[in-house]
Amino acid sequence: MVLVQALSAVVETALGLMAQARLGVVGLVVLTAAFVGIRARHSRLAVGAVVVFVLLMSQA
């Protein structure tokens, strides 16, 4: 259980740094919305944020 949480934290940090380096503040806001949607089990927010994130990353 602790290993899963640690791995999740590392992945979140890595994705956050990658988004900040390529997309700036907008990428961080979209990535934060995706993680909030996943943790709150709000699928519409999570899916929408992930789609926007993928579109932004494909253009960066």
ABEGO torsion letter per residue (X at the ends): XAAAAAAAAAAAAAAAAAAAAAAEAAAAAAAAAAAAAAAAGBAAAAAAAAAAAAAAAAAX
